[in-house]
């Protein structure tokens, strides 16, 4: 398990979520991504992204000047699996 740090200070919506999504693609299941943001909207955008990916997220620090997320990769590479592909007779 490794922890990667991603400093997104100064970036505005939607860049923090987009860069977080890109960084998650290269992580293996069990790896962690620590994301530092200064955009207040990231408290909405990052958890919404993680809801889509199925990974785990917690806010480890939140102040007026910055928000730090700790994301744990649980599903391997991001990609939508087609669970509705079974044929019905």
C-alpha distances in whole Angstrom, upper triangle without the diagonal:
4,7,10,13,16,20,22,25,28,28,30,29,28,26,23,23,23,21,18,19,19,15,14,15,13,10,8,8,6,5,7,11,13,16,20,23,26,28,29,29,25,25,27,25,21,22,24,22,19,21,22,19,18,15,15,16,17,19,19,22,25,28,31,29,26,23,19,17,13,12,10,10,11,14,13,15,18,21,24,24,28,28,32,33,34,38,41,44
4,7,10,13,16,19,22,25,25,27,27,26,24,21,21,21,18,16,17,17,13,12,14,12,9,9,10,8,5,6,8,11,14,17,20,24,26,27,27,23,24,25,24,20,21,23,21,18,22,22,19,19,15,15,16,17,18,17,20,23,26,29,27,23,21,17,15,12,12,10,10,13,15,14,15,17,21,24,25,29,30,33,34,36,40,42,46
4,7,10,13,16,18,22,21,24,24,23,21,18,18,19,16,14,15,15,12,11,14,12,9,11,12,9,6,5,6,7,10,13,17,20,22,23,24,20,20,23,21,17,18,21,19,17,20,21,18,18,14,14,13,14,15,14,16,19,22,25,23,19,17,13,12,9,9,9,10,13,16,15,16,17,21,24,26,29,30,34,35,37,41,43,47
4,7,10,13,16,19,18,21,21,21,18,15,16,16,13,11,13,13,9,10,12,10,9,11,13,12,8,6,5,6,8,11,14,18,20,22,22,18,19,21,19,16,18,20,18,16,20,20,18,18,15,15,14,15,16,15,16,19,22,24,21,18,16,13,12,10,10,10,11,15,17,15,15,17,20,23,25,29,30,34,35,37,41,43,47
4,7,10,12,15,15,18,19,19,16,13,14,15,12,10,14,13,10,11,14,13,12,15,16,15,11,9,6,5,6,8,11,15,17,19,20,16,17,20,18,15,17,20,17,17,20,21,19,20,17,16,14,15,14,13,14,16,18,20,18,14,13,10,10,9,10,12,13,17,19,18,18,18,22,25,28,31,32,36,37,39,43,45,49
4,6,9,12,12,15,16,15,12,10,11,12,9,8,11,11,8,10,13,13,13,16,18,17,13,11,7,6,5,6,9,12,14,16,17,14,16,18,16,13,16,18,16,15,19,20,18,19,17,16,14,15,14,14,14,16,18,19,16,13,12,10,10,10,11,13,14,18,20,19,18,18,21,24,27,30,32,35,36,39,42,45,48
4,6,9,9,13,14,15,12,9,12,13,10,10,14,13,11,14,17,16,16,20,21,20,17,14,11,8,6,5,7,9,12,15,16,13,15,18,16,14,17,19,17,18,21,22,20,22,19,19,16,16,15,14,14,15,16,16,13,11,11,9,11,12,14,17,18,22,23,22,21,21,24,27,30,33,35,37,39,42,45,47,51
4,6,6,9,11,11,8,6,10,11,8,9,12,13,12,14,17,17,18,21,22,22,19,16,12,10,7,6,5,7,9,12,13,10,13,15,13,12,15,17,15,17,20,20,20,22,19,19,16,17,15,15,14,14,15,15,12,10,10,10,11,13,14,18,19,22,23,23,21,20,23,26,29,32,34,36,38,41,44,46,50
4,6,9,11,13,10,9,12,14,12,12,16,16,15,18,21,21,21,25,26,25,22,19,15,13,9,6,5,5,8,11,13,11,14,16,15,14,17,19,18,19,22,23,23,25,22,22,18,18,15,16,14,13,13,13,9,8,9,10,12,15,17,20,22,25,27,26,25,24,27,29,32,35,37,39,41,44,47,49,53
4,7,10,12,10,9,13,14,13,14,17,18,17,20,22,23,24,27,29,28,25,22,18,16,13,10,7,6,7,11,12,12,15,17,15,15,19,20,19,21,24,24,24,27,25,24,21,21,18,19,17,15,15,13,10,10,12,13,16,19,20,23,25,28,29,29,27,26,28,30,34,36,38,40,42,45,48,50,54
4,7,8,6,6,10,11,10,12,14,15,15,18,20,21,22,26,27,27,24,21,17,16,12,10,7,7,7,10,11,10,13,15,13,13,17,18,16,19,21,21,22,24,23,23,20,20,18,19,18,16,16,15,13,12,12,14,15,18,19,22,23,26,27,26,25,23,25,27,30,33,35,37,39,42,45,47,51
4,6,6,7,9,11,11,13,15,16,17,19,21,23,24,27,28,28,26,23,19,18,14,12,9,8,6,9,8,8,12,13,11,12,16,16,15,18,20,20,21,24,23,23,20,20,18,20,18,17,17,15,13,12,13,15,16,19,19,23,24,27,27,27,25,23,25,26,30,32,34,36,38,41,44,45,49
3,5,6,7,9,10,12,13,15,16,18,20,22,23,26,27,27,25,22,19,18,14,14,10,10,7,9,7,7,11,10,8,10,13,13,13,16,17,17,19,21,21,21,18,19,18,20,19,17,18,17,16,14,14,16,16,19,18,22,22,25,25,25,23,21,22,23,27,29,31,32,34,38,40,42,46
4,6,6,6,9,10,11,13,15,16,17,20,21,24,25,26,24,21,18,18,14,14,12,12,9,11,9,8,12,11,8,10,13,12,11,14,16,15,17,19,19,20,18,19,18,21,20,19,20,19,18,16,15,16,16,19,18,21,21,23,23,23,21,18,20,21,24,27,29,30,32,35,38,40,43
4,5,5,6,8,10,10,12,14,16,18,19,22,24,24,22,20,16,16,12,12,10,11,10,12,11,9,13,13,10,10,14,14,12,15,17,17,17,20,19,20,18,19,18,20,20,19,20,19,17,15,15,15,15,17,17,20,20,23,23,22,20,18,20,21,25,27,30,31,33,36,39,41,45
4,6,5,6,9,10,10,12,15,16,17,20,21,22,19,16,13,12,9,9,7,9,8,11,9,7,10,11,8,8,11,12,10,12,15,15,15,18,17,17,14,16,15,17,16,16,17,17,15,12,11,12,11,14,13,17,17,20,21,21,19,17,19,21,24,27,29,31,33,36,39,41,45
4,6,5,6,9,10,10,13,15,16,19,19,20,18,16,13,13,10,11,10,12,10,12,10,7,10,10,6,6,9,9,7,9,12,12,12,15,14,15,13,15,14,17,17,17,19,19,18,15,13,13,12,14,12,15,15,18,18,18,16,14,16,17,21,23,25,27,29,32,35,37,41
4,5,5,6,9,10,11,14,15,18,20,21,19,17,14,15,12,14,12,15,13,15,13,11,14,13,9,9,12,12,9,12,14,13,13,16,15,17,16,18,18,20,21,20,22,22,21,18,16,16,15,16,14,17,16,19,18,18,15,13,15,16,20,23,25,27,28,32,34,37,40
4,5,5,6,9,10,12,13,17,18,19,17,15,12,12,10,11,11,14,13,16,14,12,15,15,12,10,14,14,11,13,16,15,14,17,16,17,15,17,17,19,19,20,21,22,20,17,15,14,13,15,13,16,15,18,18,17,15,13,16,18,22,25,27,29,30,34,37,39,43
4,5,5,6,9,11,11,14,15,16,14,12,8,10,7,10,10,14,13,15,14,10,13,13,10,8,11,12,9,9,13,13,11,14,12,13,12,14,14,16,17,18,20,21,19,16,14,12,10,11,10,12,12,15,15,15,13,11,14,17,20,23,25,28,29,32,35,38,41
4,6,5,7,9,10,13,14,16,14,13,11,13,11,14,14,17,16,18,16,13,15,14,11,9,11,11,7,9,12,10,9,12,11,13,13,16,17,19,20,21,23,24,22,19,17,16,13,13,11,13,11,14,13,13,10,8,11,13,17,20,22,24,25,29,32,34,38
4,5,5,7,10,13,15,17,14,14,11,14,12,15,15,18,18,20,18,15,18,18,14,12,15,15,11,12,15,14,12,15,14,16,16,19,19,21,22,23,25,26,24,21,19,17,15,15,13,14,13,15,15,13,10,9,12,15,18,21,23,26,27,30,33,36,39
4,5,6,7,11,13,14,11,10,8,10,10,13,14,18,18,20,19,15,18,18,15,12,15,16,12,12,16,15,12,15,13,15,14,17,18,19,20,21,24,25,23,19,17,15,13,13,11,12,11,14,14,12,10,10,13,17,19,23,25,28,29,32,35,38,41
4,5,5,8,10,11,9,9,7,11,11,14,16,19,19,21,19,16,17,18,15,12,13,14,11,10,13,12,9,11,9,12,12,15,17,18,20,21,24,26,24,21,18,16,13,12,9,9,7,10,10,9,7,7,11,14,16,20,22,25,26,29,32,35,38
4,6,8,10,13,11,12,11,14,14,18,19,22,22,24,22,19,21,20,17,15,16,16,13,12,15,13,10,13,12,14,15,19,20,22,24,25,28,29,28,24,22,19,17,16,12,12,9,12,10,8,5,6,9,12,15,18,20,23,24,27,30,33,36
4,7,10,12,10,11,10,14,15,18,20,23,24,26,24,21,23,23,20,17,19,19,16,15,18,17,13,15,14,16,17,20,21,22,24,26,29,30,28,25,22,20,17,16,13,13,10,13,12,9,7,9,12,15,17,21,23,26,26,29,33,36,39
4,7,8,6,8,8,12,14,17,19,23,24,25,24,21,22,22,20,16,18,19,15,14,17,16,12,14,11,13,14,17,19,20,22,24,27,29,28,24,21,18,16,13,11,9,7,10,10,7,7,9,13,16,18,21,23,26,27,29,33,35,39
4,6,6,9,11,14,16,20,22,26,27,28,27,23,24,24,22,19,19,20,17,15,18,17,13,14,11,13,15,18,21,21,24,27,30,32,30,27,24,21,18,15,12,10,7,8,8,5,7,10,13,16,17,21,22,25,26,28,31,34,38
4,6,9,11,15,17,21,23,27,27,28,27,23,23,24,22,18,18,19,17,14,16,16,12,11,9,11,14,17,20,20,23,26,29,32,31,27,24,20,17,14,11,8,5,5,6,5,8,10,13,16,16,20,20,24,24,26,30,33,36
4,7,10,13,16,20,22,26,27,27,27,23,23,23,22,18,18,20,18,15,17,17,14,13,10,10,12,15,18,18,21,24,27,30,29,25,22,19,16,12,10,6,5,6,8,8,11,13,17,19,19,23,23,27,28,29,33,36,39
4,7,10,13,17,19,23,24,25,25,21,21,22,21,17,17,19,17,14,17,18,14,14,11,11,12,14,17,16,19,22,25,28,27,23,20,16,14,10,8,6,5,8,10,9,11,13,17,19,21,24,25,28,29,32,35,38,41
4,7,10,13,16,20,21,22,22,18,18,20,18,14,15,17,15,13,16,17,14,14,10,9,10,11,13,13,16,18,22,24,23,19,16,13,10,7,5,4,6,9,12,12,13,14,18,20,22,26,26,30,31,33,37,39,43
4,6,10,13,16,18,19,19,15,16,17,16,12,13,16,13,12,15,16,14,14,11,10,9,11,12,12,14,16,19,22,20,16,14,10,8,6,5,6,8,11,14,13,14,14,18,20,22,26,27,30,32,34,38,40,44
4,7,10,14,15,17,17,13,14,16,15,12,13,16,15,13,17,18,16,17,13,12,10,10,10,9,11,13,16,18,16,13,10,7,6,5,6,9,11,15,17,17,17,17,21,23,26,29,30,33,35,37,41,43,47
4,6,10,12,13,14,10,11,14,12,9,12,14,13,12,16,17,16,17,14,13,10,10,9,10,10,12,14,16,14,10,8,6,5,6,8,11,13,16,18,18,18,17,21,23,26,29,30,33,35,38,41,43,47
4,7,10,11,13,10,11,14,13,11,14,16,15,15,19,20,19,20,17,16,13,12,10,10,9,10,11,13,10,7,6,5,7,9,11,15,17,20,22,22,22,21,24,26,29,32,34,36,38,41,44,46,50
4,6,8,9,7,9,12,11,10,13,15,14,15,18,19,19,21,18,17,14,13,11,12,10,10,11,11,9,6,5,6,8,11,13,17,19,22,24,24,23,21,24,26,29,32,34,36,38,41,44,46,50
4,6,9,8,10,13,12,12,15,17,17,18,21,22,22,24,22,20,17,16,13,14,11,10,9,8,6,4,6,9,11,15,17,20,22,25,27,27,26,25,27,29,32,35,37,39,41,44,47,49,52
4,5,6,8,10,10,11,14,15,15,17,19,20,21,23,21,20,17,16,14,16,14,11,11,10,9,8,8,11,12,16,17,21,23,25,27,27,26,24,26,28,31,33,35,37,39,42,45,46,50
4,5,6,8,9,11,13,14,15,17,18,20,21,22,21,20,16,15,13,15,13,10,10,8,9,8,8,11,13,16,18,21,23,26,27,28,27,25,27,28,31,34,35,36,39,42,45,46,50
4,5,6,6,9,10,11,12,15,16,17,19,20,20,19,16,15,13,16,15,12,13,12,12,11,10,13,13,16,17,21,22,24,25,26,25,23,24,25,28,30,32,33,36,39,41,43,46
4,5,5,5,8,9,10,12,14,15,16,17,16,15,12,12,11,13,13,11,13,13,12,10,8,10,9,13,13,17,18,21,22,23,22,20,22,23,26,29,30,32,34,37,40,41,45
4,6,6,7,9,11,11,13,15,16,17,16,14,11,10,8,12,11,9,11,12,13,10,8,9,9,12,13,16,18,20,22,23,23,21,23,24,27,29,30,31,34,37,40,41,45
4,6,6,6,9,10,11,13,15,16,15,15,12,12,11,15,15,13,15,15,16,14,11,13,12,14,14,17,19,20,21,23,22,20,21,22,25,27,27,29,32,34,37,38,42
4,6,5,6,9,10,11,13,14,14,14,12,13,12,16,16,15,17,17,17,14,12,13,11,14,13,16,17,19,19,21,20,17,18,19,22,24,25,27,30,32,35,37,41
4,5,5,6,9,10,11,12,11,11,8,10,10,13,14,13,16,17,17,14,11,10,8,10,9,13,14,16,17,18,17,15,17,18,21,24,25,27,29,32,35,37,40
4,5,5,6,9,10,10,10,9,7,8,9,13,14,14,17,18,19,16,12,12,9,11,9,12,13,15,16,18,18,15,17,18,20,23,23,25,28,30,34,35,39
4,5,5,6,9,10,11,11,10,12,13,17,18,17,20,21,21,18,15,15,13,14,12,15,15,16,16,18,17,14,16,16,18,20,21,23,25,28,31,32,36
4,5,5,6,9,9,10,10,13,14,17,18,18,21,22,22,19,16,15,12,13,11,13,12,14,14,15,14,11,13,13,16,19,20,22,24,27,30,32,35
4,5,5,6,6,7,7,10,12,15,17,18,21,23,22,19,16,14,11,11,8,10,9,10,11,13,13,10,13,13,16,18,19,22,24,26,30,31,35
4,6,5,7,8,9,12,14,17,19,20,23,24,25,21,18,17,14,14,11,12,12,12,12,15,15,12,13,13,15,17,17,19,22,24,28,29,33
4,6,8,11,12,15,17,20,22,22,25,27,27,23,20,19,16,16,13,14,12,12,11,13,13,9,10,9,12,14,15,17,19,22,25,27,31
4,6,9,11,14,17,20,22,23,26,27,27,23,20,19,15,14,11,11,9,9,8,10,9,6,8,8,11,14,15,17,19,22,25,27,31
4,7,10,13,16,19,22,23,26,28,28,24,21,19,15,14,11,10,8,7,7,10,11,9,10,10,12,15,14,17,20,22,25,27,31
4,7,10,14,16,19,20,24,26,26,22,18,16,12,11,7,6,5,5,7,9,10,9,12,13,15,18,18,21,23,25,29,30,34
4,7,11,13,16,17,21,24,24,20,16,14,10,8,6,5,7,7,10,12,14,13,16,17,18,21,21,24,26,28,32,33,37
4,7,9,12,14,17,20,20,16,12,10,7,6,4,6,9,10,13,15,16,15,18,19,21,24,24,27,29,31,35,36,40
4,6,9,11,14,17,18,14,11,9,6,5,7,9,12,14,17,18,20,19,22,23,25,28,27,30,33,35,38,40,43
4,6,7,11,14,14,11,7,6,4,6,9,12,15,17,20,21,22,21,24,25,27,30,30,33,36,38,41,43,46
4,7,10,14,14,11,8,6,6,7,10,13,16,18,21,23,24,23,26,28,30,33,33,36,38,41,44,46,49
4,7,10,10,8,6,5,7,9,13,16,19,22,25,26,26,25,29,30,33,36,36,39,41,43,47,48,52
4,7,8,6,4,6,9,12,15,18,21,24,26,28,28,27,30,31,33,36,37,39,42,44,47,49,52
4,5,5,6,9,12,15,18,22,25,27,30,31,31,30,33,34,37,39,40,42,45,47,50,52,56
4,6,8,12,15,18,21,24,27,30,32,33,33,31,34,35,38,41,41,43,46,49,52,53,57
4,7,10,14,17,20,24,26,29,31,32,31,30,33,34,37,40,41,43,46,49,52,53,57
4,7,10,13,16,20,22,25,27,28,28,26,29,31,34,37,38,40,42,45,48,50,54
4,7,10,13,16,19,22,24,25,25,23,26,28,31,34,35,37,39,42,45,47,51
4,7,10,13,16,19,22,22,22,21,25,27,29,32,33,36,38,41,44,46,49
4,6,10,13,15,18,19,19,18,22,23,26,29,29,32,34,37,40,42,46
4,7,10,13,16,16,17,17,21,22,25,28,28,31,33,36,39,41,45
4,6,9,12,13,14,13,17,19,21,24,25,28,30,32,35,37,41
4,6,9,10,12,13,16,18,19,23,23,26,28,30,34,36,40
4,6,7,9,9,13,15,16,20,20,24,25,27,31,33,37
4,6,9,10,13,14,15,18,18,21,23,25,28,30,34
4,6,7,9,11,11,14,15,18,19,21,25,27,31
4,7,9,11,12,16,16,20,21,23,26,29,33
4,6,10,11,14,16,20,20,22,26,29,32
4,7,9,13,15,18,18,21,25,27,31
4,6,10,12,15,15,18,21,24,28
4,6,9,11,12,15,18,21,25
4,6,9,9,12,16,18,22
4,5,6,9,12,15,18
4,6,7,11,13,17
4,6,8,10,14
4,6,9,13
4,7,10
4,7
4
